[in-house]
Amino acid sequence: MAGAVVLMTLVGGLATFSGPLLGAFVVVTIENKLGEIGNALAQLSGIDWFATLGDSVTLVTGAIFIICVLAFRRGIMGELASRWAKH
């Protein structure tokens, strides 16, 4: 459970109060809708493996963690704040 809290904080962003809240919403929504997303991808692509995504929540959560660490170092709110400050 502690890993999920860290993931939620990293996804949302560390520097703001709203970042971890947004991160929690995103992570929980993805975990809850992953089966539906997988089934839709399986129907669209014809690749049956996508239908098993609902059973692979840990794998997908790990992939989200890696993407956030590599691409969004400041989290969603940090990236939005950075872009907002540039304008």
Gaussian input, Z-matrix of N, CA and C with variables (Angstrom, degrees):
# hf/3-21g

backbone

0 1
 N
 C     1     B1
 C     2     B2     1     A1
 N     3     B3     2     A2     1     D1
 C     4     B4     3     A3     2     D2
 C     5     B5     4     A4     3     D3
 N     6     B6     5     A5     4     D4
 C     7     B7     6     A6     5     D5
 C     8     B8     7     A7     6     D6
 N     9     B9     8     A8     7     D7
 C    10    B10     9     A9     8     D8
 C    11    B11    10    A10     9     D9
 N    12    B12    11    A11    10    D10
 C    13    B13    12    A12    11    D11
 C    14    B14    13    A13    12    D12
 N    15    B15    14    A14    13    D13
 C    16    B16    15    A15    14    D14
 C    17    B17    16    A16    15    D15
 N    18    B18    17    A17    16    D16
 C    19    B19    18    A18    17    D17
 C    20    B20    19    A19    18    D18
 N    21    B21    20    A20    19    D19
 C    22    B22    21    A21    20    D20
 C    23    B23    22    A22    21    D21
 N    24    B24    23    A23    22    D22
 C    25    B25    24    A24    23    D23
 C    26    B26    25    A25    24    D24
 N    27    B27    26    A26    25    D25
 C    28    B28    27    A27    26    D26
 C    29    B29    28    A28    27    D27
 N    30    B30    29    A29    28    D28
 C    31    B31    30    A30    29    D29
 C    32    B32    31    A31    30    D30
 N    33    B33    32    A32    31    D31
 C    34    B34    33    A33    32    D32
 C    35    B35    34    A34    33    D33
 N    36    B36    35    A35    34    D34
 C    37    B37    36    A36    35    D35
 C    38    B38    37    A37    36    D36
 N    39    B39    38    A38    37    D37
 C    40    B40    39    A39    38    D38
 C    41    B41    40    A40    39    D39
 N    42    B42    41    A41    40    D40
 C    43    B43    42    A42    41    D41
 C    44    B44    43    A43    42    D42
 N    45    B45    44    A44    43    D43
 C    46    B46    45    A45    44    D44
 C    47    B47    46    A46    45    D45
 N    48    B48    47    A47    46    D46
 C    49    B49    48    A48    47    D47
 C    50    B50    49    A49    48    D48
 N    51    B51    50    A50    49    D49
 C    52    B52    51    A51    50    D50
 C    53    B53    52    A52    51    D51
 N    54    B54    53    A53    52    D52
 C    55    B55    54    A54    53    D53
 C    56    B56    55    A55    54    D54
 N    57    B57    56    A56    55    D55
 C    58    B58    57    A57    56    D56
 C    59    B59    58    A58    57    D57
 N    60    B60    59    A59    58    D58
 C    61    B61    60    A60    59    D59
 C    62    B62    61    A61    60    D60
 N    63    B63    62    A62    61    D61
 C    64    B64    63    A63    62    D62
 C    65    B65    64    A64    63    D63
 N    66    B66    65    A65    64    D64
 C    67    B67    66    A66    65    D65
 C    68    B68    67    A67    66    D66
 N    69    B69    68    A68    67    D67
 C    70    B70    69    A69    68    D68
 C    71    B71    70    A70    69    D69
 N    72    B72    71    A71    70    D70
 C    73    B73    72    A72    71    D71
 C    74    B74    73    A73    72    D72
 N    75    B75    74    A74    73    D73
 C    76    B76    75    A75    74    D74
 C    77    B77    76    A76    75    D75
 N    78    B78    77    A77    76    D76
 C    79    B79    78    A78    77    D77
 C    80    B80    79    A79    78    D78
 N    81    B81    80    A80    79    D79
 C    82    B82    81    A81    80    D80
 C    83    B83    82    A82    81    D81
 N    84    B84    83    A83    82    D82
 C    85    B85    84    A84    83    D83
 C    86    B86    85    A85    84    D84
 N    87    B87    86    A86    85    D85
 C    88    B88    87    A87    86    D86
 C    89    B89    88    A88    87    D87
 N    90    B90    89    A89    88    D88
 C    91    B91    90    A90    89    D89
 C    92    B92    91    A91    90    D90
 N    93    B93    92    A92    91    D91
 C    94    B94    93    A93    92    D92
 C    95    B95    94    A94    93    D93
 N    96    B96    95    A95    94    D94
 C    97    B97    96    A96    95    D95
 C    98    B98    97    A97    96    D96
 N    99    B99    98    A98    97    D97
 C   100   B100    99    A99    98    D98
 C   101   B101   100   A100    99    D99
 N   102   B102   101   A101   100   D100
 C   103   B103   102   A102   101   D101
 C   104   B104   103   A103   102   D102
 N   105   B105   104   A104   103   D103
 C   106   B106   105   A105   104   D104
 C   107   B107   106   A106   105   D105
 N   108   B108   107   A107   106   D106
 C   109   B109   108   A108   107   D107
 C   110   B110   109   A109   108   D108
 N   111   B111   110   A110   109   D109
 C   112   B112   111   A111   110   D110
 C   113   B113   112   A112   111   D111
 N   114   B114   113   A113   112   D112
 C   115   B115   114   A114   113   D113
 C   116   B116   115   A115   114   D114
 N   117   B117   116   A116   115   D115
 C   118   B118   117   A117   116   D116
 C   119   B119   118   A118   117   D117
 N   120   B120   119   A119   118   D118
 C   121   B121   120   A120   119   D119
 C   122   B122   121   A121   120   D120
 N   123   B123   122   A122   121   D121
 C   124   B124   123   A123   122   D122
 C   125   B125   124   A124   123   D123
 N   126   B126   125   A125   124   D124
 C   127   B127   126   A126   125   D125
 C   128   B128   127   A127   126   D126
 N   129   B129   128   A128   127   D127
 C   130   B130   129   A129   128   D128
 C   131   B131   130   A130   129   D129
 N   132   B132   131   A131   130   D130
 C   133   B133   132   A132   131   D131
 C   134   B134   133   A133   132   D132
 N   135   B135   134   A134   133   D133
 C   136   B136   135   A135   134   D134
 C   137   B137   136   A136   135   D135
 N   138   B138   137   A137   136   D136
 C   139   B139   138   A138   137   D137
 C   140   B140   139   A139   138   D138
 N   141   B141   140   A140   139   D139
 C   142   B142   141   A141   140   D140
 C   143   B143   142   A142   141   D141
 N   144   B144   143   A143   142   D142
 C   145   B145   144   A144   143   D143
 C   146   B146   145   A145   144   D144
 N   147   B147   146   A146   145   D145
 C   148   B148   147   A147   146   D146
 C   149   B149   148   A148   147   D147
 N   150   B150   149   A149   148   D148
 C   151   B151   150   A150   149   D149
 C   152   B152   151   A151   150   D150
 N   153   B153   152   A152   151   D151
 C   154   B154   153   A153   152   D152
 C   155   B155   154   A154   153   D153
 N   156   B156   155   A155   154   D154
 C   157   B157   156   A156   155   D155
 C   158   B158   157   A157   156   D156
 N   159   B159   158   A158   157   D157
 C   160   B160   159   A159   158   D158
 C   161   B161   160   A160   159   D159
 N   162   B162   161   A161   160   D160
 C   163   B163   162   A162   161   D161
 C   164   B164   163   A163   162   D162
 N   165   B165   164   A164   163   D163
 C   166   B166   165   A165   164   D164
 C   167   B167   166   A166   165   D165
 N   168   B168   167   A167   166   D166
 C   169   B169   168   A168   167   D167
 C   170   B170   169   A169   168   D168
 N   171   B171   170   A170   169   D169
 C   172   B172   171   A171   170   D170
 C   173   B173   172   A172   171   D171
 N   174   B174   173   A173   172   D172
 C   175   B175   174   A174   173   D173
 C   176   B176   175   A175   174   D174
 N   177   B177   176   A176   175   D175
 C   178   B178   177   A177   176   D176
 C   179   B179   178   A178   177   D177
 N   180   B180   179   A179   178   D178
 C   181   B181   180   A180   179   D179
 C   182   B182   181   A181   180   D180
 N   183   B183   182   A182   181   D181
 C   184   B184   183   A183   182   D182
 C   185   B185   184   A184   183   D183
 N   186   B186   185   A185   184   D184
 C   187   B187   186   A186   185   D185
 C   188   B188   187   A187   186   D186
 N   189   B189   188   A188   187   D187
 C   190   B190   189   A189   188   D188
 C   191   B191   190   A190   189   D189
 N   192   B192   191   A191   190   D190
 C   193   B193   192   A192   191   D191
 C   194   B194   193   A193   192   D192
 N   195   B195   194   A194   193   D193
 C   196   B196   195   A195   194   D194
 C   197   B197   196   A196   195   D195
 N   198   B198   197   A197   196   D196
 C   199   B199   198   A198   197   D197
 C   200   B200   199   A199   198   D198
 N   201   B201   200   A200   199   D199
 C   202   B202   201   A201   200   D200
 C   203   B203   202   A202   201   D201
 N   204   B204   203   A203   202   D202
 C   205   B205   204   A204   203   D203
 C   206   B206   205   A205   204   D204
 N   207   B207   206   A206   205   D205
 C   208   B208   207   A207   206   D206
 C   209   B209   208   A208   207   D207
 N   210   B210   209   A209   208   D208
 C   211   B211   210   A210   209   D209
 C   212   B212   211   A211   210   D210
 N   213   B213   212   A212   211   D211
 C   214   B214   213   A213   212   D212
 C   215   B215   214   A214   213   D213
 N   216   B216   215   A215   214   D214
 C   217   B217   216   A216   215   D215
 C   218   B218   217   A217   216   D216
 N   219   B219   218   A218   217   D217
 C   220   B220   219   A219   218   D218
 C   221   B221   220   A220   219   D219
 N   222   B222   221   A221   220   D220
 C   223   B223   222   A222   221   D221
 C   224   B224   223   A223   222   D222
 N   225   B225   224   A224   223   D223
 C   226   B226   225   A225   224   D224
 C   227   B227   226   A226   225   D225
 N   228   B228   227   A227   226   D226
 C   229   B229   228   A228   227   D227
 C   230   B230   229   A229   228   D228
 N   231   B231   230   A230   229   D229
 C   232   B232   231   A231   230   D230
 C   233   B233   232   A232   231   D231
 N   234   B234   233   A233   232   D232
 C   235   B235   234   A234   233   D233
 C   236   B236   235   A235   234   D234
 N   237   B237   236   A236   235   D235
 C   238   B238   237   A237   236   D236
 C   239   B239   238   A238   237   D237
 N   240   B240   239   A239   238   D238
 C   241   B241   240   A240   239   D239
 C   242   B242   241   A241   240   D240
 N   243   B243   242   A242   241   D241
 C   244   B244   243   A243   242   D242
 C   245   B245   244   A244   243   D243
 N   246   B246   245   A245   244   D244
 C   247   B247   246   A246   245   D245
 C   248   B248   247   A247   246   D246
 N   249   B249   248   A248   247   D247
 C   250   B250   249   A249   248   D248
 C   251   B251   250   A250   249   D249
 N   252   B252   251   A251   250   D250
 C   253   B253   252   A252   251   D251
 C   254   B254   253   A253   252   D252
 N   255   B255   254   A254   253   D253
 C   256   B256   255   A255   254   D254
 C   257   B257   256   A256   255   D255
 N   258   B258   257   A257   256   D256
 C   259   B259   258   A258   257   D257
 C   260   B260   259   A259   258   D258

   B1=1.4547
   B2=1.5279
   B3=1.3195
   B4=1.4606
   B5=1.5218
   B6=1.3240
   B7=1.4588
   B8=1.5185
   B9=1.3206
   B10=1.4683
   B11=1.5208
   B12=1.3132
   B13=1.4651
   B14=1.5243
   B15=1.3240
   B16=1.4670
   B17=1.5287
   B18=1.3198
   B19=1.4607
   B20=1.5221
   B21=1.3155
   B22=1.4635
   B23=1.5207
   B24=1.3276
   B25=1.4589
   B26=1.5234
   B27=1.3255
   B28=1.4614
   B29=1.5287
   B30=1.3127
   B31=1.4686
   B32=1.5239
   B33=1.3132
   B34=1.4637
   B35=1.5061
   B36=1.3146
   B37=1.4622
   B38=1.5038
   B39=1.3128
   B40=1.4567
   B41=1.5210
   B42=1.3023
   B43=1.4589
   B44=1.5310
   B45=1.3049
   B46=1.4651
   B47=1.5264
   B48=1.3229
   B49=1.4612
   B50=1.5266
   B51=1.3219
   B52=1.4639
   B53=1.5254
   B54=1.3293
   B55=1.4523
   B56=1.5200
   B57=1.3361
   B58=1.4619
   B59=1.5275
   B60=1.3304
   B61=1.4688
   B62=1.5242
   B63=1.3276
   B64=1.4614
   B65=1.5209
   B66=1.3277
   B67=1.4573
   B68=1.5169
   B69=1.3363
   B70=1.4586
   B71=1.5210
   B72=1.3314
   B73=1.4608
   B74=1.5290
   B75=1.3201
   B76=1.4687
   B77=1.5230
   B78=1.3305
   B79=1.4680
   B80=1.5255
   B81=1.3185
   B82=1.4689
   B83=1.5238
   B84=1.3235
   B85=1.4643
   B86=1.5186
   B87=1.3276
   B88=1.4645
   B89=1.5217
   B90=1.3266
   B91=1.4676
   B92=1.5194
   B93=1.3265
   B94=1.4586
   B95=1.5245
   B96=1.3092
   B97=1.4650
   B98=1.5261
   B99=1.3203
   B100=1.4547
   B101=1.5254
   B102=1.3146
   B103=1.4606
   B104=1.5158
   B105=1.3276
   B106=1.4647
   B107=1.5258
   B108=1.3299
   B109=1.4673
   B110=1.5232
   B111=1.3276
   B112=1.4606
   B113=1.5150
   B114=1.3303
   B115=1.4675
   B116=1.5270
   B117=1.3299
   B118=1.4597
   B119=1.5260
   B120=1.3350
   B121=1.4604
   B122=1.5236
   B123=1.3389
   B124=1.4656
   B125=1.5270
   B126=1.3153
   B127=1.4621
   B128=1.5216
   B129=1.3289
   B130=1.4621
   B131=1.5259
   B132=1.3330
   B133=1.4636
   B134=1.5222
   B135=1.3197
   B136=1.4584
   B137=1.5218
   B138=1.3193
   B139=1.4644
   B140=1.5260
   B141=1.3301
   B142=1.4638
   B143=1.5218
   B144=1.3248
   B145=1.4651
   B146=1.5202
   B147=1.3337
   B148=1.4619
   B149=1.5246
   B150=1.3243
   B151=1.4667
   B152=1.5232
   B153=1.3296
   B154=1.4715
   B155=1.5220
   B156=1.3287
   B157=1.4669
   B158=1.5238
   B159=1.3109
   B160=1.4614
   B161=1.5132
   B162=1.3282
   B163=1.4624
   B164=1.5224
   B165=1.3164
   B166=1.4578
   B167=1.5256
   B168=1.3182
   B169=1.4607
   B170=1.5206
   B171=1.3164
   B172=1.4583
   B173=1.5234
   B174=1.3149
   B175=1.4608
   B176=1.5250
   B177=1.3039
   B178=1.4579
   B179=1.5275
   B180=1.3201
   B181=1.4569
   B182=1.5244
   B183=1.3106
   B184=1.4574
   B185=1.5113
   B186=1.3266
   B187=1.4649
   B188=1.5289
   B189=1.3337
   B190=1.4653
   B191=1.5285
   B192=1.3213
   B193=1.4628
   B194=1.5258
   B195=1.3224
   B196=1.4646
   B197=1.5264
   B198=1.3242
   B199=1.4649
   B200=1.5254
   B201=1.3279
   B202=1.4659
   B203=1.5205
   B204=1.3097
   B205=1.4595
   B206=1.5287
   B207=1.3187
   B208=1.4617
   B209=1.5255
   B210=1.3184
   B211=1.4586
   B212=1.5280
   B213=1.3152
   B214=1.4597
   B215=1.5161
   B216=1.3042
   B217=1.4672
   B218=1.5219
   B219=1.3100
   B220=1.4625
   B221=1.5215
   B222=1.3139
   B223=1.4565
   B224=1.5162
   B225=1.3064
   B226=1.4607
   B227=1.5240
   B228=1.3211
   B229=1.4629
   B230=1.5191
   B231=1.3115
   B232=1.4586
   B233=1.5168
   B234=1.3276
   B235=1.4588
   B236=1.5266
   B237=1.3263
   B238=1.4673
   B239=1.5247
   B240=1.3310
   B241=1.4663
   B242=1.5205
   B243=1.3151
   B244=1.4536
   B245=1.5271
   B246=1.3153
   B247=1.4632
   B248=1.5235
   B249=1.3135
   B250=1.4659
   B251=1.5382
   B252=1.3348
   B253=1.4633
   B254=1.5274
   B255=1.3296
   B256=1.4680
   B257=1.5307
   B258=1.3308
   B259=1.4711
   B260=1.4888
   A1=111.34
   A2=117.24
   A3=120.28
   A4=110.69
   A5=117.32
   A6=120.84
   A7=111.76
   A8=116.40
   A9=120.10
   A10=110.56
   A11=117.14
   A12=120.97
   A13=110.41
   A14=117.09
   A15=121.09
   A16=109.47
   A17=117.46
   A18=121.46
   A19=110.95
   A20=117.47
   A21=121.26
   A22=110.96
   A23=116.40
   A24=121.11
   A25=110.86
   A26=117.38
   A27=120.30
   A28=112.02
   A29=116.84
   A30=120.24
   A31=110.05
   A32=116.79
   A33=120.35
   A34=113.59
   A35=117.23
   A36=121.55
   A37=111.30
   A38=115.48
   A39=121.82
   A40=114.47
   A41=117.82
   A42=120.99
   A43=114.75
   A44=118.70
   A45=120.61
   A46=110.36
   A47=115.15
   A48=120.23
   A49=110.39
   A50=115.94
   A51=119.62
   A52=112.33
   A53=118.66
   A54=121.94
   A55=113.48
   A56=118.77
   A57=119.02
   A58=113.79
   A59=117.25
   A60=119.32
   A61=110.79
   A62=116.28
   A63=120.31
   A64=110.40
   A65=116.92
   A66=121.22
   A67=112.01
   A68=116.92
   A69=120.73
   A70=110.32
   A71=116.61
   A72=120.54
   A73=111.16
   A74=116.82
   A75=121.09
   A76=110.99
   A77=117.25
   A78=120.83
   A79=111.15
   A80=117.76
   A81=120.74
   A82=110.83
   A83=117.26
   A84=120.65
   A85=110.96
   A86=116.99
   A87=119.84
   A88=110.72
   A89=117.01
   A90=119.90
   A91=111.61
   A92=117.07
   A93=120.53
   A94=113.24
   A95=117.72
   A96=121.73
   A97=112.96
   A98=118.28
   A99=121.39
   A100=112.85
   A101=118.13
   A102=121.21
   A103=112.02
   A104=116.11
   A105=120.55
   A106=111.13
   A107=116.14
   A108=120.73
   A109=109.96
   A110=116.96
   A111=121.68
   A112=112.51
   A113=116.33
   A114=119.81
   A115=111.44
   A116=116.62
   A117=120.08
   A118=110.91
   A119=117.08
   A120=120.34
   A121=111.50
   A122=116.40
   A123=120.07
   A124=110.54
   A125=116.72
   A126=119.79
   A127=111.81
   A128=116.99
   A129=120.70
   A130=112.73
   A131=115.70
   A132=119.19
   A133=113.66
   A134=116.92
   A135=120.18
   A136=113.15
   A137=117.28
   A138=122.10
   A139=107.92
   A140=116.48
   A141=121.34
   A142=113.59
   A143=117.72
   A144=120.51
   A145=111.54
   A146=117.60
   A147=120.63
   A148=111.96
   A149=117.63
   A150=121.00
   A151=111.91
   A152=117.77
   A153=120.78
   A154=112.55
   A155=118.49
   A156=120.27
   A157=112.45
   A158=117.75
   A159=120.75
   A160=112.44
   A161=116.94
   A162=121.28
   A163=111.82
   A164=117.64
   A165=122.53
   A166=112.00
   A167=117.04
   A168=121.31
   A169=111.02
   A170=117.73
   A171=121.10
   A172=111.08
   A173=117.15
   A174=121.58
   A175=110.91
   A176=117.13
   A177=121.02
   A178=110.45
   A179=117.89
   A180=121.39
   A181=110.40
   A182=117.53
   A183=121.26
   A184=112.43
   A185=116.99
   A186=121.05
   A187=110.65
   A188=116.78
   A189=120.71
   A190=109.86
   A191=116.62
   A192=121.76
   A193=110.70
   A194=117.02
   A195=121.47
   A196=110.77
   A197=117.01
   A198=120.69
   A199=110.60
   A200=116.68
   A201=119.98
   A202=111.64
   A203=117.27
   A204=120.58
   A205=110.52
   A206=117.31
   A207=120.45
   A208=113.61
   A209=117.78
   A210=120.50
   A211=114.24
   A212=117.62
   A213=121.49
   A214=109.68
   A215=116.67
   A216=120.71
   A217=112.80
   A218=117.70
   A219=121.24
   A220=112.63
   A221=118.49
   A222=121.91
   A223=111.05
   A224=116.77
   A225=121.82
   A226=110.92
   A227=117.90
   A228=120.63
   A229=111.38
   A230=118.18
   A231=121.21
   A232=111.94
   A233=116.60
   A234=120.44
   A235=110.93
   A236=116.84
   A237=120.05
   A238=111.02
   A239=117.26
   A240=121.13
   A241=110.61
   A242=117.81
   A243=121.52
   A244=111.29
   A245=116.92
   A246=120.06
   A247=111.48
   A248=116.41
   A249=121.35
   A250=109.91
   A251=117.03
   A252=121.35
   A253=111.68
   A254=117.34
   A255=120.56
   A256=112.16
   A257=117.37
   A258=120.12
   A259=110.75
   D1=-34.15
   D2=179.95
   D3=-64.40
   D4=-35.51
   D5=177.29
   D6=-63.05
   D7=-37.11
   D8=178.84
   D9=-66.00
   D10=-38.24
   D11=178.97
   D12=-66.04
   D13=-41.72
   D14=177.44
   D15=-63.83
   D16=-43.98
   D17=178.46
   D18=-59.96
   D19=-45.12
   D20=179.79
   D21=-60.53
   D22=-40.89
   D23=179.55
   D24=-67.38
   D25=-42.55
   D26=179.88
   D27=-67.55
   D28=-39.49
   D29=179.80
   D30=-64.65
   D31=-45.33
   D32=-177.53
   D33=-76.37
   D34=-39.92
   D35=-178.38
   D36=123.75
   D37=142.63
   D38=-174.53
   D39=-85.06
   D40=-28.29
   D41=-167.09
   D42=-81.32
   D43=-9.63
   D44=-175.67
   D45=-127.41
   D46=161.60
   D47=175.32
   D48=-74.00
   D49=-35.46
   D50=-177.03
   D51=-76.05
   D52=-20.28
   D53=-179.82
   D54=-58.56
   D55=-56.63
   D56=178.31
   D57=-61.76
   D58=-31.50
   D59=176.19
   D60=-65.22
   D61=-44.82
   D62=177.08
   D63=-64.65
   D64=-41.16
   D65=177.82
   D66=-60.62
   D67=-41.90
   D68=178.06
   D69=-62.53
   D70=-43.29
   D71=178.82
   D72=-61.35
   D73=-45.69
   D74=-178.38
   D75=-63.91
   D76=-48.71
   D77=-176.48
   D78=-65.06
   D79=-45.60
   D80=-179.34
   D81=-65.56
   D82=-39.95
   D83=178.16
   D84=-63.07
   D85=-44.99
   D86=178.91
   D87=-62.52
   D88=-44.13
   D89=179.76
   D90=-61.62
   D91=-39.58
   D92=-177.97
   D93=-76.19
   D94=-30.02
   D95=-176.15
   D96=-100.90
   D97=1.56
   D98=-174.17
   D99=-60.57
   D100=-39.46
   D101=178.05
   D102=-62.24
   D103=-43.56
   D104=178.99
   D105=-66.11
   D106=-41.54
   D107=178.26
   D108=-62.35
   D109=-44.36
   D110=179.03
   D111=-61.42
   D112=-43.68
   D113=178.86
   D114=-63.89
   D115=-40.45
   D116=178.52
   D117=-64.93
   D118=-42.65
   D119=177.90
   D120=-63.88
   D121=-37.83
   D122=179.07
   D123=-64.54
   D124=-40.97
   D125=179.17
   D126=-68.40
   D127=-40.30
   D128=-178.46
   D129=-70.47
   D130=-40.80
   D131=-173.41
   D132=-96.00
   D133=-21.63
   D134=-175.61
   D135=80.82
   D136=6.64
   D137=178.78
   D138=-94.78
   D139=111.74
   D140=-174.87
   D141=-65.83
   D142=-23.64
   D143=-177.84
   D144=-59.23
   D145=-33.70
   D146=-178.68
   D147=-60.29
   D148=-28.24
   D149=-179.90
   D150=-65.68
   D151=-18.79
   D152=-179.67
   D153=-91.69
   D154=4.60
   D155=-179.46
   D156=-60.39
   D157=-33.00
   D158=178.52
   D159=-60.53
   D160=-27.73
   D161=177.85
   D162=-86.36
   D163=-7.96
   D164=-174.97
   D165=-112.99
   D166=41.78
   D167=-177.33
   D168=-59.68
   D169=-40.68
   D170=-179.28
   D171=-64.10
   D172=-40.66
   D173=178.37
   D174=-63.48
   D175=-46.02
   D176=-179.56
   D177=-67.69
   D178=-39.88
   D179=177.18
   D180=-61.12
   D181=-41.53
   D182=176.20
   D183=-62.97
   D184=-40.31
   D185=178.05
   D186=-64.25
   D187=-40.84
   D188=177.37
   D189=-61.61
   D190=-42.38
   D191=179.07
   D192=-59.95
   D193=-46.78
   D194=-179.44
   D195=-63.36
   D196=-43.60
   D197=179.67
   D198=-62.37
   D199=-43.03
   D200=-179.82
   D201=-64.53
   D202=-41.55
   D203=-179.25
   D204=-66.21
   D205=-39.71
   D206=-176.86
   D207=-82.22
   D208=-39.21
   D209=-171.06
   D210=-103.97
   D211=-36.88
   D212=-175.24
   D213=-120.20
   D214=72.48
   D215=-175.45
   D216=-62.19
   D217=-26.75
   D218=-179.53
   D219=-96.32
   D220=-1.11
   D221=-176.71
   D222=79.49
   D223=176.55
   D224=-177.39
   D225=-62.30
   D226=-50.33
   D227=-177.62
   D228=-67.26
   D229=-37.07
   D230=177.47
   D231=-64.03
   D232=-41.30
   D233=177.63
   D234=-66.51
   D235=-41.97
   D236=178.28
   D237=-63.65
   D238=-42.57
   D239=179.06
   D240=-64.40
   D241=-39.04
   D242=178.47
   D243=-64.70
   D244=-42.93
   D245=178.30
   D246=-68.48
   D247=-36.03
   D248=179.35
   D249=-65.26
   D250=-39.00
   D251=-178.57
   D252=-69.11
   D253=-26.62
   D254=-179.79
   D255=-73.04
   D256=-23.13
   D257=-176.35
   D258=-92.38

